[in-house]
């Protein structure tokens, strides 16, 4: 029998065990985000060299490698496909999700990490945000099971903590990670786990920051937005980027059903055809549509004249093609480069506001229109670009884009994709 003192010590040790597991898991989430980033940088540089020196690499190896990666994904790592955010959201509702294909385990973690980097090597348009979220949730869940946590922590706290920590670490945006957990993943934070989630974000973000540095597009440069007619660009930018973001989401949600009606197209044939399209886009853009899009976004903010007016459309098509291949690949960072390109074009067509400001508004609006999460959109752009002085214009753009997007695509992208994992008879579209 425990006396009162022994019971107090037991509770204290149990509390510290919980905290230590969260903290250790968060550190590993940060390490995985660094591995994703460093690995993507290395293979991206390798792809660019091969693309420049060997034209056949794009038109021969790109579709073949992407088809091979799709086969590996479907055969050995089912559940690791595409972004990973829908899988994490489905795991937050275990009573509705099917259990024949676990969505958060160590096998998924390995597949997500290796195949995302493999997709970049092949020349696909691969973002790291979704994979980092999926890996973070899988890692934290693995640690929780190893420590024999109760179902409440396994079903909610650990998944939310891991996903938000992964988001914060990959983007060096801790506030955006917390907002993302509230707005997109959990819709609310429970008092019992909110402190642990915030702590996990801090530990993961600090680990990534120490090992890899800040992940910022715009450094040490103020962005002034004069009062007057320049503000007319806000509704224009919000409507156009919201329309494009909503159209992108609609294509992803409806396109898969259309492809499934074409019975002669098997998943691997779809992968090969999309690989050919990606190879063509890489050729036309001189490799700019390959990889994460991080460097292209920085190019827009540094010198927009180095980027073509067609780039946003080509990158958008590359994102769509990569999605339908089915390999692990996020869409967050590639979408930022699309938004930057739309903003740059708008600034040239309607020259009433500073170029850098319109680019940032374009990034905010397209991101908000794509995922229909306006709070996350302006917070992440504000943190990644150090543009706190543009808070009100970015907020307005995000909410206008969000409203416009809902007119085009009433069902938000991740809500629609999550339904595939909540229906045991139709888990996924390959």
QUINORSUL-V135852 format. One record per pair of residues at least 6 apart in sequence whose C-alpha atoms are under 6 Angstrom apart, sorted by the first residue. I is the first residue (numbers start at 1). J is the second residue. Records with the same first field share a line. If there is no record, write none. Layout:
I = J  J
//
This chain:
23 = 200
25 = 140
26 = 200  203  204
27 = 203  204
29 = 136  166  204
30 = 169  204  207  208
33 = 170
34 = 208
40 = 117
43 = 121
44 = 120  121
47 = 121
58 = 279
59 = 279
62 = 122
63 = 272  275  276
67 = 268  271  272
70 = 327
77 = 111
79 = 103
80 = 108  112
81 = 326  327  328
82 = 326  327  328  329
83 = 130  131  329  330
84 = 130  131  134
85 = 130
86 = 414  417  418
87 = 103
89 = 185
90 = 97  418
92 = 155  156
96 = 422
97 = 421  422
98 = 424
104 = 138
105 = 138
109 = 135
112 = 328
116 = 328  329
120 = 291
123 = 290
124 = 290
125 = 290  291  292  318  319
126 = 291  292  329  330
127 = 292  329  330  331  332  333  334
128 = 330
129 = 330  332
130 = 330
132 = 166
133 = 163  166  167
136 = 162  163  166
137 = 159  162  163
140 = 158  162
141 = 158
157 = 193
161 = 197
164 = 177  181
165 = 200  201  204
167 = 177
168 = 174  177  205
169 = 204  205  208
171 = 215
172 = 215
173 = 383
176 = 376  379  380
179 = 376
180 = 376
182 = 188
216 = 384  385
217 = 298  384  385
218 = 385
230 = 352  353
234 = 397
238 = 365  397  400  401
239 = 401  404
241 = 365  366
242 = 365  366  369  401  404  405
243 = 404  405
245 = 366  369  370
246 = 369  370  405  408  409
249 = 370  413
250 = 409
267 = 430
271 = 325
274 = 321
278 = 318
282 = 289
289 = 315
292 = 334
293 = 334  337
297 = 337
312 = 338  341
336 = 363
339 = 362  363  366
340 = 359  362  363
342 = 362
343 = 358  359  362
344 = 359
347 = 355
361 = 394
364 = 377  378  398
365 = 397  398  401
367 = 377
368 = 374  377  398  402
369 = 401  402  405
371 = 413
372 = 402  412
374 = 398  399
378 = 394  395
382 = 388
420 = 426  427  428
421 = 427
//
